[in-house]
Amino acid sequence: VKKRIEELRALLHYHNYRYYVLDQPEISDAEYDRMLRELISLEQQYPEFITPDSPSQRVGGEVAKEFREVAHLKPMYSLDNAFGPEDLKEFDRRVRSLLPGQEVEYEVELKIDGLAISLVYENGVLVRGATRGNGTTGEDITANVKTIKAIPLKLRNPIPLLEVRGEAYMPKESFARLNEQREERGEPLFANPRNAAAGSLRQLDPKVTAERDLSAFMYAIGEVQGYEPKTQAELMEWLSELGFKVNPYREVFNNIDDVINYCQSWHEKRFSLPYVIDGLVIKVNSLAQQEALGFTAKSPRWAIAYKFPA
Ligand SMILES: COc1nc2nc(N)nc(N)c2nc1C
C-alpha cells in the first residue's frame, strides 16, 4: 500500500507540473482526478502514511482566525521605477559609473501585475508562504499558497534551504469568470486581477483561495544553500528546472538602447498575454555586479522597473 501511495504521489506531482507549470498536460483532468481520489482514499485508510508534501494536502481543512506575522529570511525590497527611455538611460549611466571599465549586461523580464510572495523550502519541501508585508515581515499565507497549483509542494531537487520570491496572479480569464459569478450573486466586483489575486490570497479560508484559479511566476532568490548562480539568466533557468513556473519572456542585452526598444515593443504585445503586466523589470545580469552595486535604503541599485505609460 505504501508503495502504491508513493507511486500515486510521484505521478500526481509530475502531472501537476506538466499541467500547471509547463501548460503541457499529458493526461486528461478526469484521469488526474481519478488518481487523486485513489490517493485520498488510501491516505484515509492509512493516515500514518500522509506527508505534508502529498498532493492531497494542497487544500487545508481549518479556517485561520487571523494571519500570523512572519519574518523574511532576507528583507524583501521594492524596485525604483522608470517611466520612460530617459529614466532607463539615467539608470544605465548610474550603473556604469559604479562599475567603471566593466562590461554590463541587462536581463529583462516582464513585471506581472499581481501580489509579491515569498516561499521557503526546506530539503525541497514547501514549509512556508508569506506576503511581502513591509519588506521585513509579512503575513503567513502558507495554507493559501499551497492551493496554487503552479507552486510545487516538493522541488525536483531536495536542496537544503531555498527562499524564493515571485508574483502570485490571477489570469485574465479567471478574473472575468470570477466577476461574472460575483455579478450573479450580487457581490461587489473586483476592480482588476491584481486586487482579485490579493483578495484571494488573503483569505482566512484556504478553500476559498483554492477556487480562485491563481497562478504564480517566480523571479528571485532570497536565501539559498546548495547553489551559487552566476547570472540572473542562469538563476531563472535553475528555478525552472527545480519545478517553478518562470515567465518565458526573458532577454539579455548588452546596451540600454536595445533594452528600451524591447520594453517599448511590449506596450502593445502585452494585451495579447493571458495575464496582466504593468511593465518590465531590468536587472544587471551578473550576480557579482549586483553584489557590488548593493542597495539603497529601500531598493536595489542593480534593478529598475519600467512602467508603461498609464
Ligand atoms: C529583484 O527584485 C525584483 N525582481 C522582480 N522581477 C520581476 N520579474 N517582477 C518583479 N515584480 C520583481 N520585483 C522585485 C522586487
PDBQT file of the ligand as one rigid body, heavy atoms in Angstrom, charges set to zero:
ROOT
HETATM    1  C1  LIG A 401      14.904  41.559  -7.914  1.00  0.00    +0.000 C 
HETATM    2  O1  LIG A 401      13.718  42.081  -7.312  1.00  0.00    +0.000 OA
HETATM    3  C2  LIG A 401      12.576  42.004  -8.021  1.00  0.00    +0.000 A 
HETATM    4  N1  LIG A 401      12.536  41.383  -9.219  1.00  0.00    +0.000 NA
HETATM    5  C3  LIG A 401      11.362  41.310  -9.893  1.00  0.00    +0.000 A 
HETATM    6  N2  LIG A 401      11.303  40.678 -11.092  1.00  0.00    +0.000 NA
HETATM    7  C4  LIG A 401      10.142  40.604 -11.762  1.00  0.00    +0.000 A 
HETATM    8  N3  LIG A 401      10.119  39.955 -12.943  1.00  0.00    +0.000 N 
HETATM    9  N4  LIG A 401       8.988  41.161 -11.285  1.00  0.00    +0.000 NA
HETATM   10  C5  LIG A 401       9.001  41.813 -10.110  1.00  0.00    +0.000 A 
HETATM   11  N5  LIG A 401       7.858  42.350  -9.643  1.00  0.00    +0.000 N 
HETATM   12  C6  LIG A 401      10.187  41.914  -9.349  1.00  0.00    +0.000 A 
HETATM   13  N6  LIG A 401      10.231  42.549  -8.145  1.00  0.00    +0.000 NA
HETATM   14  C7  LIG A 401      11.400  42.603  -7.472  1.00  0.00    +0.000 A 
HETATM   15  C8  LIG A 401      11.461  43.293  -6.135  1.00  0.00    +0.000 C 
ENDROOT
TORSDOF 0
